[in-house]
Amino acid sequence: MSIGKKSEAVKVVVRCRPLNKKEEATNQERIVEVDVRLGQVSVRNPKSSGRLLKSFTFDAVYDVGSKQNELYDYACKPLIDSVLLGFNGTIFAYGQTGTGKTYTMEGVPTDPERRGVIPNSLQHIFTRISRSQNQQYLVRVSYIEIYQEEIRDLLCKDSNKKLELKENPEISYVCVINPSRIEWKERCNS
């Protein structure tokens, strides 16, 4: 894993998964190379006869052998510590279907070695809360999926129920409308 600046407000972290069983069975070729030390991911065009690579640099990259706790300790733990101090925080998983987002975020909750970002975050938060004294906490968690321009609340009993998104360009807030609650989120003005 490469280490970026700890003071950055936004970190972009990439995790590259190994080939899955279907890809291995069909003899798919690995075209992604990861340089953990440099924080680079290089992609080779499989149709090109040469070794032409396009390289992209990130705050941190994790290769196929990376462990859940390595990613959590670098990319998430400092954010959770900030949240416990009263700051807002977001962990945003983005990528194509089948790239490993669910495994990275959820993992195997019952296995400490393979536990993902969400169970590690919740354990971190509630362990810290249980050890604190003379402090009150209000914990609110959102777990939403945006897929094919549809928004679903994954914590809702009916996760197939779609949410509406309303945006007003005149103000810097976005409204997510869930039948059980309406939330106003401050929109980034960059």
CORRAPE-V207539 format. One record per helix or strand. SS is the DSSP state (H for helix, E for strand). FROM is the first residue (numbers start at 1). LEN is the number of residues. If there is no record, write none. Layout:
# CORRAPE-V207539
ss/from/len
SS/FROM/LEN
SS/FROM/LEN
This chain:
# CORRAPE-V207539
ss/from/len
E/13/3
H/21/5
E/32/4
E/40/5
E/53/5
E/60/3
H/68/17
H/101/5
E/107/1
E/115/1
H/117/15
E/144/4
E/150/4
E/162/6
E/173/6
E/181/6
